[in-house]
Amino acid sequence: MKYLITVAYDGSKFFGFQRLNNEISVQGELERVLTTINKSEVLVKGAGRTDRGVHAFGQRAHFELDIEIPCDRLQRVINSSLNDYVRVNECIEVEDDFHARFEVLKKKYVYKINLGEHSPFLQDYMLQNVGNLDIELMKNAAKNFLGVHNFELFTAGFRDDYTAIIYEINFQQDGEILIIEFSGKSFYRYMVRNLVGTLLEVGKGKVDADLIKSMLENPKNHKELPTAIANGLYLVEIVY
């Protein structure tokens, strides 16, 4: 029987989503619990990997069990044995040919920035100490990322194809907390964090928005721009 789960976790307590031999990971923790339930090895396939420090409200993953368990009961049993910093929020049955990664239509991430005074209680959950930002400049610059582009200069690691689609980038402010929301088809390694780092440089007046357009159009027009820290990034939703 194949199941799809929605998972929330505090990324500051894990060394990322992907299974590791000697460090605690979200995938490893899920597989530990599910293997015990199944009484034989269970492999979990996530919709995507999140790096160390990145959080999730809506990560998705599938797995197969040799036994059939009603979804509500399975969810309860999994959560009763999981690490306190990860929870399964939904569990449904899916068809045998379903794949959590390959069938994704849209992903949504948010990045949180504390514009106020530094708080030790927010350190693992938001970017802090950013100084003064011109948020209107950042909003206008973000429009350059919308649509289909080659994001090679905003992605870490080698890929055969760096093309990605970003549908929306929205800015919200709740008191002193700035939230930047990204919705798109694909996000590659460090991509959202690199986009945020670039927008912060625009907001600080260190980068002109025209540079973004140039870097998207010509990957040889290389400029080193900062990568925002992982702590402020949250995987919010995955749509199939």
Buried (B, 14 or more C-beta within 10 A) or exposed (E): BBBBBBBBBBBBBBBBBBBBEEEBBBBBBBBBBBBEBBEEEBEBBBBBBBBBBBBBBBBBBBBBBEEEBEBEEBBEBBBEEBBEBBBBEEBEBBEEEBBBBEBBEBBBBBBBBBBEEEEEEBBBBBBBEBEEBEBEBBBEBBEBBEEEBBBBBBBEEEEEEBEBBBEEBEBEEEEEBBBBBBBBBBBBBBBBBBBBBBBBBBBBEEBEBEBBBEBBEEEEEEEEBBBBBBBBBBBBBBEE
